[in-house]
């Protein structure tokens, strides 16, 4: 059985990470955790460390590019650890394993005629490491970041991207869901209809990059490989292309997550590169929306980057994971504010979920010495029998908000059961069987919630699991674990501290 393979873009290491980087990586983590609950999965992320922008940033800091990158990479790994991200591989484009594959791909394309020597003249944005035709410039500036562009004229190596125009058009027609959301699919097909030009894939005006192979140097002199050509290949270099075991097990990728601003590279250039070396295109490229602040995309280049370390310290990493995936349909832009986070935190997490756990285990302690009563299969068991498959399907279709809303149906039902069936009255009136049935439903429902929420909030889910005394297997396959009656009678529960202590509104 093939592994489920999910990737993030490798992050351009020109400064500290911001909340947008955490967002994409958390999404990949949720996908991988869910896939692992039903089989094998591989989750890859990393850093993009070459190019003029990195060289310029390092020079401004008085460092070599390698020293600059080496100093920053631990910060990215620290961020991902803070947000409970469990990746299987973190690749750096300065690693020898990556350089070897990039040069091998270049040589394979050179031998086939898909790479040739030509002259490049045109506009180039250093900040985005992107070429732009005159017609795409906005008031003479980069249409993505708004910065000034510079005119380049040099002898470069080119990739025959235009050769794959017809195949790309057919691929888009035959696989209408391979690029999502639909707005991005439509944008890419419009670019295809305009026609594709061959892509310059080398640079001779600076030296911070992977050198073109010696066979090419003998023809053109020294040059480095264009950073985007280099970077895209990380998805297979870490799989030890072409013959590595992971390559056979994982490629083509099931989901490649990117920001919408880099969709063009991943849906037009990347599949053409893969076809050139005899590999299939990924199954899905999902170009998600932006987190915005006062209507503008959050990012370092705009000077409005949000510090994800400070946010995790204030609200807890799992709370931020929940907020980012519950706030809007995945794929849409959505606005960030601490007021919104506080509202979600206190309402959904504190009042709905945290209070449900506290009330349930407190009543169990008061009425049954914290011991779980015998199992019953009541109305809730039947009503939510399909909840596990439904949530799993929604997550793997990248409908994270909808998955959380489905989980919250159970949260709401359990809270309503307390309010309507009034366990304190059942206890007072000595209706022991009815009280036992209700208490069991609450505890078993909470066990289900811990399992279902583990991909989204792994730390808090494990705390729920521990308070329920449910054992060690929260990561067991959902098909086995999500069967009503899994919490054994006599299990000793241990009420603990509040999962989500109330936060004061931002003033």
Secondary structure, DSSP 8 states (H G I E B T S, - for coil): ---EEEE---EE-SS---HHHHHHHHHHHHHHHHHHTSS-EEEEEEEE--SHHHHHHHHHTTS-HHHHHHHHHHHHHHHHHHTT---SEEEETTSHHHHHHHHHHHHHHHHHTSEEEEEEEEEEETTTTEEE-GGG-BTTB-TTT--B-EEEEEEEEEE-GGGGHHHHHHHHHH-TTSEESHHHHHHHHHHHHH----EE-EESS---S-B--HHHHHHH-S-EE-HHHHHHTHHHHTTTTTT-HHHHHH-S-SEEEEEGGGHHIIIIIHHHHHHHTT----S-EEEE--EEETTEE--GGGT----HHHHHHHH-HHHHHHHHHHSS-TTS-EE--HHHHHHHIIIIIIIIIIHHHHHHHHHHHHHHTTB-------HHHHHTTTHHHHHHHHHHTT-HHHHHHHHHHHHHHHHHHHHHH-HHHHHHTT-HHHHHHHHHHHHHHHHHHHHHHTTT-HHHHHHHHHHHT--S-TTS-HHHHSSTT-S-TT-B----S-SS-------
